[in-house]
């Protein structure tokens, strides 16, 4: 587990905070390395630069048929789900009014068996998160946005989970140890939330809480980082008809544009694009730390995922269109780069259940149009470490 590895390497210690300056120094030194997999080779036929031993293929393009269905525009957050001997990759569509999410079903050998919609008629579906009971939480990134719980297998209708709050949702990550769901908010003064369902596995009712400074509110980014002990307070009105959730609790910590969110082994990692940081909430000890705070090689932090080996894969919104790898020993290096897509962003990184394939999208493709009509979804195969 990532948290145990960090403890061994001097990371998130139980009794002492690892300050942002120490993380920043480690990141800057690591930027001179080439990472666990070695340097990137020249871009392949798909325009993807990868380390030796890795290959890419395009599995879907916006407006073209995949598995009998037209692939959606502006592909964004995604996740993989087991499906017998194969698996399913789910992807959001970050377009107004028609957003929703689609799924691609793969066979045991990676062949595409079909594709279908699992959510339609929603608004700007950006990121989300997978649940331990194999549903997909699709989040609307809009004022009074909602979280929809979707069936990746296509058997049940998607349902809004309004108790999880009405705000500019970005990503979600489930913590089965504490039976909560962490949520990020894409606002300049957004907050970091957790939802505590009344019954684990049923998100229809529960308590929405916001992360707070220990003894007072403040900024989690931009105007100076608050690290160390933190607490949670209940959001009085998650429906927020008049007062936004992020302004309801005076002690709430505020973050500059919450983006991706990933939980592993007692730690929830989340990114903030306004200050280009990766944060680490140590749920076991109630502490907030900074896992990455540097100008390079990772810039434009966005979606994030991880592996059982404890590696974090962080996608760039802009930057130079890379997915960067952060290892448990705090080495930060590019894992892949998409060339020729300067006006796009990388979205939806997710591993197949066996950990051998990585899926992601270039949301706006080579054309970079704001409507996302040139989106491309990729698969990378290679010797990923387990």
Secondary structure, 3 states (H helix, E strand, C coil): CHHHHHHHCCCCCCCCCCCHHHHHHHHHHHCCCCCCCCCECCCCCCCEEEECCCEEEEEEEECCEECCEEECCCEEEEEEEEECCEEEEEEEECCCCCCCEEEEEECCCCCEEEEEEEECCCCCEEEEEECCCCCEEEEECCCCCCEEEECCCCCCCCEECHHHCCCCEEEEEEECCCCEEEEEECCCCECEEEEEEEECCEEEEEEEEEEEECCCCEECCCCCCCCEEEEEEECCCCCCCCCCHHHCCCCEEEECCEEEEEEECCEEEEEECCCCEEEEEECCCCEEEEEEECCCCCCCEEEEEECCCCCEEEEECCCCCEEEEECCCCCEEEEEEECCCCCCCEEEEEECCCCCEEEEEECCCCCCCCCCCCCEEEEEECCCCC
